[in-house]
């Protein structure tokens, strides 16, 4: 199932992508000033004569634009042309960044919810294995020493097309397959499943023992649909985050068939409390975007002795996310937040990031608790205050 550790990873990935795009928009704003103050070649004035004045206006506009970005109030008046240019490109920057944030917020939730569709897709593939077994036996004509159509006798696979909840889930999520996917599954069957002695030795016994029927379904799921190189390559091509998502899909599909009776079959939920987890996910992202300047200030205060060029961008994003979580969610203990982001750092930043993140967050959290910016109820506050 999806848990909050995975959501923190997903949020980190989105924040990294957001930071990259925000920096691009930042640079485009200055490029926009460069374009605004280009000489007008339609005038009866030589380019060389226009350039000094335009260059002066551009530099003043750059100063003003920097003040906008830093949130510094303007103390000196500048020419209207420079002010208007700075205001114009800054508005474009704000609008573009806001749109990027909105789109990413939607996409990150959609990407997590698509994990459930991938889970259903695996069940759909399983449901169609008997059809592929029938196709295989027919294609071999008289070479019928191995009767692959017998897989249809498997009681678990036989009940899948009759399982109303499953078929409704397929319909609601538009689960089916393309001709290419059918070809892929046939290739998997011929190159992987068919040569497997465990599979072929099971065929004559299909449907005779429910325990063995369940075991072969679990075996096919684990060793072929989730693990075989043919499927791994396919999923990695379709899903850039397959290396992260596959563990959730494996957990959901494995639990589906961990049964002792057919009546025990049930579809697994994406998460135990997805509505609450989704809200946490969205609010964490929103807070990081909205309060970026404050978060950056708090983190920079503790990292100012570090060479900024040596600080990994991923570390800075992880630190800001951790501080955001400690401030925004009073019910999550500080220690939990720190430990979770240490794990994110271990997997998605530099080899030395874990201890670095731990040290900085310890100091920042104590400071912000002292300033009552972080306010925890009960255990979360007691844990950090007792250090």
C-alpha positions in Angstrom: 0.0 0.0 0.0 0.9 3.6 -0.4 2.3 5.0 2.8 3.5 8.4 3.8 7.2 7.6 3.3 6.4 7.0 -0.4 4.4 10.2 -0.5 7.4 12.2 0.9 9.5 10.7 -1.8 7.0 11.7 -4.5 6.7 15.2 -3.0 10.5 15.5 -3.0 10.6 14.5 -6.7 8.0 17.1 -7.5 9.7 19.8 -5.4 13.0 19.1 -7.2 11.3 19.3 -10.6 9.5 22.5 -9.4 12.7 24.1 -8.3 14.3 23.3 -11.6 11.5 24.9 -13.6 11.3 27.9 -11.2 15.0 28.6 -11.7 14.4 28.4 -15.5 11.6 31.0 -15.1 13.8 33.1 -13.0 16.4 33.2 -15.7 13.8 33.9 -18.4 12.7 37.0 -16.5 16.2 38.5 -16.8 16.3 37.3 -20.4 13.0 39.2 -20.9 14.6 42.4 -19.8 17.4 41.9 -22.3 14.8 41.5 -25.0 12.8 44.6 -23.9 15.8 46.9 -24.1 17.1 45.9 -27.5 17.7 48.8 -29.9 14.8 49.7 -32.2 16.1 49.2 -35.7 13.1 51.0 -37.2 14.2 54.3 -35.8 16.3 56.8 -37.7 18.9 56.5 -34.9 21.9 54.3 -35.1 22.0 51.2 -33.0 25.2 52.3 -31.4 23.6 55.6 -30.3 20.6 53.8 -28.7 22.7 51.2 -26.8 24.2 53.2 -23.9 20.8 54.6 -22.8 19.0 51.2 -23.2 21.8 49.4 -21.3 21.5 51.9 -18.4 17.7 51.3 -18.3 18.2 47.6 -18.4 20.6 47.6 -15.5 18.2 49.7 -13.4 15.4 47.2 -14.3 17.6 44.3 -13.2 18.2 45.9 -9.9 14.5 46.5 -9.5 13.7 42.9 -10.6 16.2 41.5 -8.0 14.4 43.5 -5.3 11.1 42.0 -6.4 12.6 38.5 -6.1 14.1 39.3 -2.7 10.9 41.0 -1.4 12.9 44.1 -0.7 10.9 47.4 -0.8 12.2 49.9 -3.3 13.9 52.9 -1.8 14.9 54.8 -4.8 12.9 55.9 -7.8 13.9 54.7 -11.2 12.8 55.7 -14.7 9.3 54.5 -15.5 10.6 52.5 -18.4 12.8 50.4 -16.1 10.1 50.0 -13.5 7.4 48.9 -16.0 9.8 46.5 -17.6 10.7 44.9 -14.3 7.0 44.7 -13.2 6.1 43.1 -16.6 8.6 40.3 -16.5 8.0 39.7 -12.8 4.3 39.3 -13.4 5.0 36.8 -16.2 7.4 34.9 -13.8 4.7 34.8 -11.0 2.0 33.6 -13.4 4.2 31.0 -15.0 5.5 29.7 -11.6 1.9 29.6 -10.2 0.7 27.5 -13.2 3.7 25.2 -12.9 2.9 24.6 -9.2 -0.8 24.0 -9.9 0.0 21.5 -12.7 2.6 19.7 -10.6 0.2 19.4 -7.7 -2.4 17.8 -9.9 0.1 15.5 -11.6 1.7 14.3 -8.5 -1.6 13.1 -7.1 -2.5 11.6 -10.5 0.8 9.8 -10.6 0.2 8.2 -7.2 -3.3 7.2 -8.0 -2.2 5.7 -11.2 -0.4 3.0 -9.1 -3.8 1.5 -8.4 -4.4 1.3 -12.2 -1.1 -0.5 -12.6 -2.2 -3.0 -9.9 -5.4 -3.6 -11.7 -3.5 -4.0 -15.0 -1.5 -6.9 -13.4 -4.8 -8.6 -12.4 -6.0 -8.1 -15.9 -2.9 -9.8 -17.3 -3.4 -12.7 -14.9 -7.0 -13.0 -15.9 -5.9 -13.4 -19.6 -3.3 -16.1 -19.0 -5.8 -18.9 -19.7 -6.6 -17.3 -23.0 -2.9 -17.2 -23.8 -2.5 -20.8 -22.8 -5.3 -21.8 -25.2 -3.7 -19.7 -28.0 -0.4 -21.4 -27.3 -1.8 -24.9 -27.5 -3.7 -24.2 -30.7 -0.6 -22.6 -32.4 1.4 -25.8 -31.9 -1.3 -27.9 -33.7 -0.4 -31.6 -33.2 2.5 -30.9 -30.8 0.4 -31.3 -27.8 2.6 -33.0 -25.3 2.2 -29.9 -23.1 -1.5 -28.9 -22.8 -1.2 -25.3 -21.8 -5.0 -24.8 -22.1 -5.2 -26.7 -18.8 -4.2 -23.5 -17.0 -7.9 -22.5 -17.5 -8.8 -25.1 -14.9 -7.0 -23.1 -12.2 -9.9 -22.1 -9.8 -8.4 -18.7 -9.0 -7.9 -17.7 -12.6 -11.3 -19.1 -13.6 -13.1 -17.0 -11.1 -11.5 -13.7 -12.0 -13.8 -13.0 -15.0 -16.8 -13.7 -12.7 -15.5 -11.5 -9.9 -18.0 -8.5 -10.1 -15.9 -6.1 -8.0 -12.9 -6.8 -10.2 -14.7 -6.4 -13.4 -16.3 -3.1 -12.2 -12.9 -1.8 -11.2 -11.6 -2.7 -14.7 -14.6 -0.8 -16.3 -14.3 2.2 -14.0 -10.5 2.6 -14.7 -10.7 1.7 -18.4 -8.4 -1.3 -17.9 -7.9 -3.4 -21.0 -5.0 -4.0 -23.3 -3.7 -3.0 -26.7 -2.5 -5.4 -29.4 1.1 -4.6 -28.4 0.4 -5.6 -24.8 -1.2 -8.8 -25.9 1.9 -9.5 -28.0 4.0 -8.7 -25.0 2.2 -11.2 -22.8 2.4 -13.9 -25.4 6.1 -13.3 -25.7 6.4 -13.5 -21.9 4.5 -16.8 -22.0 6.6 -18.3 -24.7 10.0 -17.2 -23.5 9.5 -17.3 -19.8 6.5 -19.2 -18.5 6.3 -22.1 -21.0 9.9 -23.3 -20.4 9.4 -23.2 -16.7 9.3 -26.8 -15.3 7.3 -25.6 -12.2 4.6 -24.3 -14.6 4.4 -27.3 -16.9 4.5 -29.8 -14.1 1.6 -28.0 -12.5 -0.7 -28.1 -15.6 -2.1 -31.6 -15.2 -3.0 -30.8 -11.6 -4.7 -27.5 -12.4 -8.0 -27.1 -10.5 -7.6 -30.1 -8.3 -6.1 -28.4 -5.3 -6.9 -24.8 -4.3 -3.7 -24.4 -2.4 -1.7 -25.3 -5.5 -3.9 -23.1 -7.6 -3.2 -20.2 -5.4 0.5 -21.0 -5.2 1.0 -21.1 -9.0 -0.9 -17.7 -9.3 1.5 -16.2 -6.8 4.4 -17.8 -8.5 3.5 -16.4 -11.9 2.8 -13.0 -10.4 6.1 -12.8 -8.5 8.5 -14.4 -11.0 7.0 -13.3 -14.3 4.5 -10.4 -14.3 6.6 -8.4 -11.7 10.1 -9.7 -12.2 10.8 -11.1 -15.6 13.1 -8.9 -17.8 10.5 -8.6 -20.5 8.0 -7.1 -18.1 10.5 -5.0 -16.2 11.7 -3.4 -19.4 8.1 -2.7 -20.4 7.1 -1.1 -17.1 10.3 0.9 -16.9 9.6 2.3 -20.3 6.0 3.2 -19.4 6.7 4.5 -15.9 9.8 6.5 -15.0 9.1 5.8 -11.3 8.7 2.1 -11.7 11.6 1.4 -9.4 9.6 3.1 -6.6 6.1 2.1 -7.6 6.8 -1.6 -8.1 7.1 -2.3 -4.4 3.6 -0.9 -3.8 2.1 -2.8 -6.7 3.9 -6.0 -5.6 2.4 -5.5 -2.1 -1.1 -4.9 -3.4 -1.1 -7.8 -5.8 0.5 -10.3 -3.4 -2.1 -9.5 -0.7 -4.9 -10.0 -3.2 -4.0 -13.6 -3.6 -2.9 -14.4 0.0 -6.1 -16.3 0.6 -7.2 -19.7 1.8 -10.6 -19.7 0.1 -12.0 -18.1 -3.1 -14.4 -16.2 -0.9 -11.4 -14.4 0.7 -10.4 -12.7 -2.6 -10.7 -8.9 -2.3 -9.3 -5.9 -4.0 -6.8 -4.0 -2.0 -7.1 -0.3 -1.3 -4.4 2.1 -2.6 -3.9 3.2 1.1 -5.6 2.6 4.4 -6.8 6.2 4.6 -6.1 7.7 1.2 -8.2 10.8 1.7 -6.1 11.8 4.7 -2.8 10.8 3.1 -3.8 12.8 -0.1 -4.5 15.9 2.0 -1.1 15.5 3.8 0.6 15.1 0.4 -1.1 18.2 -1.2 -0.6 20.4 1.9 3.1 19.5 2.2 3.7 20.5 -1.4 1.6 23.7 -1.2 3.3 24.8 2.0 6.8 24.2 0.5 5.9 26.3 -2.6 4.1 29.1 -0.7 6.6 29.5 2.1 9.7 28.9 0.1 11.3 32.2 1.2 10.8 31.6 4.9 11.9 28.0 4.6 15.0 29.0 2.7 15.9 31.7 5.3 15.6 29.2 8.2 17.7 26.6 6.4 20.3 29.1 5.2 20.8 30.4 8.7 22.1 27.0 9.7 24.1 26.3 6.5 25.7 29.7 6.0 29.1 28.3 7.0 28.9 25.8 4.2 30.2 26.6 0.8 26.9 27.0 -1.2 28.6 25.5 -4.3 29.2 22.3 -2.3 25.7 21.9 -1.0 23.7 19.5 -3.0 20.4 21.0 -4.4 18.7 17.8 -3.2 19.9 18.4 0.3 18.5 21.9 0.4 15.1 20.8 -0.9 15.0 17.9 1.6 15.9 20.3 4.5 13.2 22.8 3.5 10.6 20.0 3.1 11.5 18.6 6.6 11.1 22.1 8.2 7.9 22.6 6.3 6.5 19.3 7.7 7.6 20.1 11.2 5.8 23.5 11.1 2.7 22.5 9.1 1.7 19.3 10.8 1.6 19.6 14.6 0.5 16.0 15.1 3.6 14.5 13.5 6.5 14.2 16.0 9.6 16.1 15.2 11.7 12.9 15.5 9.5 11.2 12.9 9.9 14.0 10.4 13.7 14.1 10.9 14.0 10.3 10.5 11.8 10.2 7.4 13.9 12.9 5.6 17.1 11.2 6.6 15.8 8.2 4.7 14.9 10.3 1.7 18.4 11.8 1.8 20.1 8.4 2.0 18.2 7.2 -1.2 18.1 10.4 -3.2 21.1 12.5 -2.4 24.8 12.2 -1.7 26.4 9.4 0.4 27.1 11.9 3.2 23.7 13.6 3.1 22.1 11.5 5.9 24.3 12.7 8.8 24.3 16.2 7.3 20.5 16.4 7.2 20.3 15.0 10.7 22.7 17.5 12.2 21.1 20.5 10.5 17.5 19.5 11.3 18.4 18.9 14.9 19.6 22.5 15.2 16.8 24.1 13.2 14.0 22.2 15.0 15.4 23.2 18.5 15.6 26.9 17.3 12.2 27.0 15.8 10.6 25.3 18.8 12.3 27.9 21.0 10.8 30.6 18.8 7.4 28.8 18.9 7.3 28.6 15.1 7.2 24.8 15.5 4.4 23.9 18.0 3.9 20.3 18.7 1.4 18.7 21.0 2.5 16.1 23.5 5.0 13.6 22.5 6.5 15.4 19.4 7.5 18.4 21.5 8.7 16.3 24.5 10.9 14.2 22.3 12.8 17.1 20.8 12.9 19.2 24.0 14.4 16.4 26.0 17.6 16.2 23.8 
